[in-house]
Amino acid sequence: IFCYMPMYGLQIAFRAYMPGLGITHSPWVGLQHFSTFVRSVQFPVLMRNTFLISLYSLLFGFPIPILLALMLHEVKNLPFKKLVQNATYIPYFISTVVMVAMIINFTSTSIGIINNLLAALGGKRVDFMGKSEWFRGLYVGSGIWQGMGWNSIIYFAALAGVDPQLYEAAQIDGASRLRRIWHINIPGILPTMVMLFILNC
C-alpha cells in the first residue's frame, strides 16, 4: 500500500497538472517537463552539485561510522563508552527542522559558537550560511554528524559477532592492538562494509 499505491501519482510528471482537473484528467505532455529541465541554464549547476554532494557523502560519510565503531569497540571503560554512544546516537533523532536551526545558530556571525571560536583565536568571522562555497561542506558535515552514531550500530553488531578466542590467540601471539584491529576486526566487519557500500552507491 505505502510503496506501490503512491506510484499512481508519478504520472503527474508527464502531465500539465491542473488542480481542478485532478491528476488523471490533466492534459498529457509527455517528456516536456524533463526537456525543459535539461535545457535549463541551472541544469549543469544542479547536476554538478548533486554529483559532488553524493560523492562527498560517500567518501567522508561512509568511513566515519566504521572508525567510530572500531574505536569504541576498543574502549574498556563501559560508562565512557555508553556516554559516547548515546551522544553520537542522539542527533539521529533530532528532526531536520531543529537540526537546521542548530546549524544556523552554530554558524551565526554574531552568536555562533564556531565564529566566536574563530574570533577568539584571532581569525575573521565567516558568514557560513551566506556564502555558496560553504554549502556542500555544511550539508555533508551535518549529515555525517546526524547519522554517524546510528550508522555505526550495524558495525557494532558485526564486531560483537567476532569470536573472542581470536583476540585471545592474537594477544598470546604478541599482536599489538592495531594488528588485532587490522587482522581481526576489519575482516570481521568487511562483509557488512561491502554490503552497505553497494547500497550507498
ABEGO torsion letter per residue (X at the ends): XAAAAAAAAAAAAABBBBAAAEAAABBBAEAAAAAAAAABAAAAAAAAAAAAAAAAAAAAAAAAAAAAAAAAAABABAAAAAAAAAAAAAAAABBAAAAAAAAAAAABAAABAAAAAAAAAGBBBBBAAABAAAAAAAAAAAAAAAAAAAAAAAAAAAAAABBAAAAAAAAAAGBBAAAAAAAAAAAAAAAAAAAAAAAAX
